[in-house]
Amino acid sequence: MKKTILIIDDEKVQVENLSRYLSTHLTSDYHILTAYEEEDILDKVNNAYYSLAILDLRMDNYEIDGISIAEKICDTNPFAKILITSAFTGEFYASFKDMILSGKIIDTIDKGPFEVFGEEVRSAVESYHTLYFDSADSIKNALLESYAECKNTEDTYQKGVKFEQFVAFLFNNMGFDKISRRNIDKSRNEVDLIIRNDLEDNFFDKFGKYFLVECKNMPLTNVDKNMFIIFKNKLENTASLSELGIIATTGNFTKTAYIEAVRESSKNKKTIFLTNLHFERLIKSIDRLETFKSFIDEQVKDN
């Protein structure tokens, strides 16, 4: 996952000032996202992937507040940490102290004179990423923890949600920054994940602007030919926008599904399978993007 910061506040001026300060005082390997309107805040919390959220607690302009947003971040982005910035920290402390004890909230910073406040935020951002985020082992452990959670969750609906989150975080760690969940295509079919292909990598240029991902957290069920055909039809509905589909499963796939996928891979639209063995290799890999490329090479035919 890249060093991506999400700044959340209901005051546009506060967001813009802090974004400008951090953009100027952090190194170029940081990417900064901002959200100050309620709909945009909820959208980015649910669909953007970031390593740290800088969060204001009191939002008088909206129905939501910082505590509810922090709780949503905990649910939707297990990799992200939270930095609280507020002039009302004491007022809300009882509501978020458990998140501090769990390590989800890395620090709280009181808002004061901006030149002091901005520098305190910059220092906290850099300290967190230096101590924890840059460690390859910490990322691997976080991926393993997320994968274990999606495998061990008993509730059927939550199993699906947790697995989608894991797959999204895995691809985000490869460098794919824009990933949206639970999309409806033109034929009213639901697509679990859509990954925007913005990488400057010639290998992926031939696969279109987007990748479609179907997530199946079904350890005891194999993906069969019919499941593959349903997904293939979703991929075809994208016209030329997507040339690569991915079926990710915690189970396996039948021989007939694999044969059909190989046969179809000689056409423009290509589909690959990711199973437990692939996830294990990706999690342990030093270069996950190159490992993912090797999976594509193994499973598809060139036109």
N, C-alpha and C positions, 0 to 999 in steps of 0.2 A: 504494500500500500504506500502511495506517495505521501509526503508530508502535506496533507491538505487540512486547512483550518476553516471551520465554519463559524462565522460571527453571527450571533443571534441577538437582536434587540428590537424593541418596538419603536425606537427613535432612529429615524433614518440618518440624522446628522451624526449620532453616536457611532452607528455602524460605519458610515463613510469615513469619519475621522480615524477610527481605529484601523480600518482596512488600509487607509492611506499610510498611516504610521508604520504598520507592520510590513507593508509592501516595500517601504523605503529602508527599514532597519533589519529585515530578515534576509537571509541569503536567497539566491534565485531558485533553490530546490524546494521552496515552500510555495504552495498554491492556495489562494485565499478565496473562499466562497462567502457570500453575505446573504442575509435574509432579514427583512424588517417588516414585511407585510404578513399577516396571519396565514393566508393560504400558501404563500411561498415558504414560510417557516416550516409548516407541516409537510409540504412537498419535499423540501430538502432533507428534513430529518428522516423521512420515510425512504427516500430514493437516492439521495446523495451518499457518497462514501467518503469519510473523512477520518483523520486520526485524532483530531481534537476539536471539540465544540467550545467556543467562548460564549457563555450564556448569561444574559441579564435575567434576574429573578422576577422583578416587578414589571408587569406589562399592563398598565392601566388602560391602554387603548383596545385590548383584546379580551376575549373570554378565556383564553389560555394564559397560563403564567409559567414562569421558569421551572417550577417544580414539576408540573405536568409534562413539560417538554423534556426535562431531564429523565423522567421516568420512561418516556417514549424512546429516548435515545438508548437507555439501558435495554429496552425490549428489542429494538430494531438494529442496533449496531454494537454488538458485544466487543468489538475491537476499539471503539472510540472511547476516549476519556473526556472529562468535562472540566472546564475552568470557569468557576463562578465569578462574575463581576457585577457588583451591585452596591448601591448606597444603603441597602436595607438587608444586609447579610444576617444581622442579628435577629431581625424580625422573622426570617424564614429558617433559621438554623435547625430548629427541632424537626422540620419537615425533610431536611436533606442530610442529617447527620449520619444515617445508616449508609448512604451512598459514599460519604467520606470514609467511613470505617471500612467499607468494602474495597476502597481504592478507585472507585469509578470517578469520583471527583478528586482531582489532583491538588486543587488549591482554591482558596477564595481570596479575591482582591477587592478591596473597597474602592469605589469610585471617588476620586479627588481631583486635584488640579491635573489637567490632561498630560502635561509633560512628565509628571511623576507616574500617573496611572499607566500611560502608554509604555513607559520603560519597564514597569513592573510586569505588565502583560507580556511584553517581548521576552523578558528574562525567564518567565515561567514557561512560555512556549518552547524556548530553546532548551531549557533544562530538562523538560519532560522528554523531548525527542532525543536529546543526547544520552540520557540515562537509560531510557527504556525502548524507544521506538527504533533506534538504529541497530539494535541487537537482532541478529538473524535468529537466534534461539528463541527470543521472546515472540517473534512473529510466528515461528513454527509452533511454539507451544500454544499460542492463541488460536491458530488454525486447528490444532489437534483438539483443543478444548471445545471449540465451536462444533467440530465434526462429531465429537463424542456426545455433545448435547443433542444434536439433531437425531442421532441414532438412538439415544436412550429415552427421549421424550415419549411418553405413552399416549398422550392425547393425539388422535389422528390428525386433526386440523393443525395443531401446533407442530407436529412432526413435519408437515409440509412446509409451514412457514419457516421453521428453523433450518430446514435443508436449503430452501431458497436463499436464506441469509448467508449460509455457509458458502454456497456456490458463488454468490455475488461477491463476497469478501475475497474469495480465492481469485476470481478474475480481476478484482480491483487491485489485488496485490501484484498481479502481472503487469499492471499499468493501465488497465481500462478504467477510466475515471467515471464515465457516464453510464450508469446501469439503472434501468427502471424495472419495476416489478408489477406483475398482474395487469398486463395490457390486453386490450381487446382489439383484434384485427378487423379488417373490413368485412369479414364474413361472420363477425360476432364470436369468433373463437378466442378463448383466453390464452394468452402466451405468458408463461411464468416470468421469464426475464428477457429483456431486450438490451443487448450490450452494444453501445456505440463504438464503432471501429475507428478511433481517432489516432491510433498509433502510427508514427512515422516509420513504418516497417514494410518493405516491399513484399515480404512474404504474405502479408494479409491483404494487400491491395486487391487481389483477385476475388476476395470474398464479399465484396460489397460494403456498404456503409454500416450495416448492423448485423449482429449475430443473434439468432433466436435460440433460446434455451428452454427445454422442457425438464422440469425437476420432478423426479419420482422417488420419494422416500419409501420404498417398498422392499425391505430386506428379503422377504419370503416370496416375492413375485418377480418373475422375469419379464422384461420388456419383450413383447411378442411382435409378430409381423403386423398385426392389426394396429397396435399402438404406434408402430413406426409409420405406417401409412397415414394415420390421422395427423401425426406431426409433420410428415412430408407435405401434406396438403396445406397446412398452416404456412410452411416455408414457401410454397409455391404462390400463396396469396400475396406475398411481399413484392411480387414482380422482380425487379432487378435490385431492390434495396438490400436484400440479404441473399447471399449465396452459400452461407454456412449455417447449418443447424446443429445443435448439440443436445443429445439426450443424456442427462445426468441421472444416475440411479444408484441407490444403495444396495440394489439387488444385482441381477445380471441380465443378460439378454439371450433370447433363444437363437438357435442356429439359423432358423428361417429369417428372423429379423436381421441378423448379421449379413446373411447372403443378399437379402433385399437391399440393405444399406450399401453394400459393396457394389451391387449392380447399378444402383441409382447414382453412385458417386462418379460414374463415368460421364454423367450429365453435368449441367451447370450447377445445379443445386446439390450441395454435398452435406451429408449428415454423419457425425461421429458419435460414438458412445463413450461416456466416462463412467467407470465403475469404481468399486472400492480399491482395486489395484491401482487405477490411475490416480485416485485421490491420494493414496499413500505416497506414490512417487512424486506427485506435485507438492505435497506438504513437506516432504523431506528434501526436495530439490534445492540446490543452490541458486539455480536460474530457472524459475518456474515458467517463464515465457518460452524459453527454448525447449523445455520439456513438453509443454503444450504443443509446440510446433511439431515435435517428434511424433506425438499421438496423431496429429492430422496426417503426417506423411505415412504413418503406418496403416491408416484406415481408408484413405481415399486414393482414387486414381486421378492422374492429371488428364485434362481434356486432350 
